Amino acid sequence: MQSIRKRYGLTLDNICAAAHKYGTTWTPGFLNGMRRNRSAASLPNLLVLCKCLSDLTGEQILLPDLFDGKELVELDNGAKIRQSELRKALNGRSYHIDTVSVLEAATAALISEIPNLMTQLSDTIITTAQTVYGSRFVSHAPTLSESRAAKRLGLSPAATAGLCLLEYGDFLDDVTERLAGENATPQLRGRRTREVSERLDRVLDGILETGKMPSYWFSHEAKDVAEDDTQWIADHLDQFDYAAKHGDTEAEQEAYEDLP
């Protein structure tokens, strides 16, 4: 899907909009998850995806076209098949599924590579947030919502807080509260939290693709560096125990963030 998007200049929003006429409620975050095997890349979803891409490009996009890479695709019971072999299977040709020994080697490589990649990315985001926002970021303790979002994004809680600050100019709880509005229900706050998490997920996807931090993150750097850090801390002392002030337990956070 990624190569087709690049070739025709398609965005995830374009695909989601095209999918709505087929009765889906897809979001950009769902499509990102499908590409990373975090969502159900089921046959019905892949068939709809082919139709959407065909509608948007004016070309006939078939199932084999979605698997143009060299990576392994996970099957049931832990077995995996290379995308080149999967294309053969979808085209009605004979194909090969990797043996257990190859699977074990590939799994070991993934286990060692992915956590290291996300750890490095977390460190880079933290360093960037420190550079751009100084003590405003350094003095912040990650909240329950940020810790939960960190698990979904694959980052550390501190990096998740920094990512939200860099993208929105504020921390997750403040952004969610602002978007949901005053006196918002827990359900609405949960929905807004998911929307913010999906946007952050798309930002991460862009960073992983380009290897670069968004340039607009640094547009306010001069103002932030010039700000008197000591005065800022004095003016915002009441925010340092933000999670405790809200009084939400982890169970309550989880409940309203998981609501539809």
N, C-alpha and C positions, 0 to 999 in steps of 0.2 A: 504493500500500500504506500509506503514511504516514497518509493521511486516514482510511482504514478502521480502522487501529490506534487512532487518537485517538477516533474515533466510538464504538468498542466497548470501549475501554480495554484493548486487547490488548498484551501484551509480546512481545518477540522470543522469550523462553523459551516462551511459550504456543504460538507458531507452530512452533517447533522440535519441541516435544513432540507436537503434532498431526501433524507431518510424518513422525514416526518410523514410524507405522503404514503409511505408503506406501513404506517401505524406505529412507528417506533418512538421512543422518548429519549433517544440517544443524546448524550452531551459530549463535548470535547474530551472531558475526563474519561468517559466510558471508552471512547475510541483509543485514547492513549493507553488505557488499561488493556484493551484488546490486543494492541500491538506488543505490549510487554507481558502478555499472558496473565494479566491480573484480572481480567474480566472473562466471561464465558465466550470464547471465540468459537461458538457452536456453528454447525452447518447452516441453520436458518439465518443467523446473523451474518455469516460470510456470504450467503446468497443475496441478502438484502444489500450488503456492502458492494457487491459486484454490480447490482442494478443501479445503485446510487452513482458509482464511479462511471458507469456507462452513460447514464443520463447527463452527468456533468461534463464528460469529455467528448461525447458524441461518437465514441468508439465502443466496440464490443469488448468489455472487460470480462474475462472468464476466471474461474476459480484458480487455475494454475498461475495466472498473472499476479495473484496476491502473494505468491511465494517465490520471489525472485532473488532471494538471498542465499547464503550458504549455512545459516545457523541451523541448529537442531530444533525440531518441533516436538513438544512433549505429547505423547499419546497416553492412553489409559494404562494403568498398572505400572507406571514408571518407564515404559519403553519410549524411545525417541526415534525420529526419522529425520534425515537431512532434507532441507527444502528442495534440493535438486531431485531427490528420490520421491518426494511428495508430488512434485510436478509430474513425474512419470506416472504415478498412481492415478492422479486426476485425469491424465490423458489416456488412461486405459492400457498403459504399458506395464511390464513387470518392474518391480521395485524391490529395494532392500531396506530392511530395518536393522539398525546397528545392534551388534551383539552386546551382551552384558558388559564385557570388558571395556569396550569402547564407551558405552554409556557411563560406566563408573568413572572413567578418566575424564569424560566431558563434565560430569557432575562435580567432580573434585575441582576442576578448573573454574567452573562457575562459582562454586562456594568460595574459592579463594579470591576471585577477581571482583565480584560484584560488591561485597562489603567494603573492600579496599577502595573501590571507585567512589562509593557513596561517602566513605569516611573522608577521603580527600576533598570531595565536593563540599561536605559540611565544613571542613576547615577553611576552605576558600571563601565560602559565604560568610562565615564568622569574621574572618579577617577583613573582608570587604565592608561588612556592617560596622566594624570597629573604626575603619578608616573614614567612612562617610558620616556616621552618626556619633562617634566618640562615646562619651560617658552615658549618653542616653541609652545606647545599646548595652554597654558594659555593665551598667547598674541594674539591668532588667533580669528578673528571675522568671524562667519559662513557666507559664500557667498550665493548668490541666488541659485546656483546649489545645494549646501548642504542643504539649506532650503527646496527645492523642493524634494530632495531625502529623507529628513527626513519624509515628509508626506507619501511617498511610503513605507518606512521601519517601520513607527510607532514609531520612536525615536524623541528626541529633536534635533534641528539643531546642537547644540554643541556636542551631543553624536554621531551624524552622521559624523561630522568632525573628532572626535576622533577615531571613528571606521575605517574610511578610512586611517587615519594616522597610526594606529596600524597595519592595514592589508597591506598597500602599502608603508609605510614609508613616505608618502606625503599626502597633502590635495587633495580634490576631483578635483578642477580646475587644479591643477598642474599635477595630474595623467592623467586626460582626455586629457590635452594638450600634454603631453608626448606620450601617446598612439596614439593619432590622428596624430601627426607629425606637422611639421612646415607648415604654410599656409593651414591648413585643412579647409574644407568647414564646414558651420554650421551643415549640415546634418551628416558629419562624426563625428564631435564633439558630436552631440546628440547621435549617435549610440554608441560611446565609453562611454559616460556617462551612458547609459542604461546598457552596459556590466559590468561596474564597479558596478552599483547598484545591478545587479543580483548576482554578486559575494558576495557583502556585505550581501545580503539577505540570501545566502547560509551559510555564516558565522554565521549570527544570528540564523538560523535554528539549526546549530550545537551547539551553546551556549545554546539554549532553550532545546535541547535534552539532553545534557550532564550536564548542570549546571555549566560548567567551561569555562574560557577564554582559547583560543588557547595558548599552551605553547610557540610557536615560536614568539609570540608577545614580549616576554621578552628577546629574544636573544641579542638585542642591548641595553639592559638597562644600562649595565655598562658604555658603551661608552657615552650614552646620559646623565647619571648622572654626569659623569666626565667633560662634556662639560661646558665651561664658559658661563652661561646663559646671563650675561650682554653683553658679546662680541657678542653672537649670535643675540641678539636684535639689536645691533648696525649695524650688517652686513645685516640685513633683514628688516630694517625699511620700505623700499619701498613696501614690500609685505603686510603690515598691512591694506592697503586700496585696497586689491586685486580686490574686486568686482567692486569698482568704477573705478579702472584702466582699467578693461576690458570694461567698458562702456555698458554692456549688461543690457537692461531693463528686468523686469520679464517676459514680454510678449515675448521678443526675446528668453530668456532662455527656456520658455515653448515650443515655436515653434520648436526650433531645437532639443529639447529632445524628443518631441512627434513624430518627423518624422520617417518613417520606415527606 
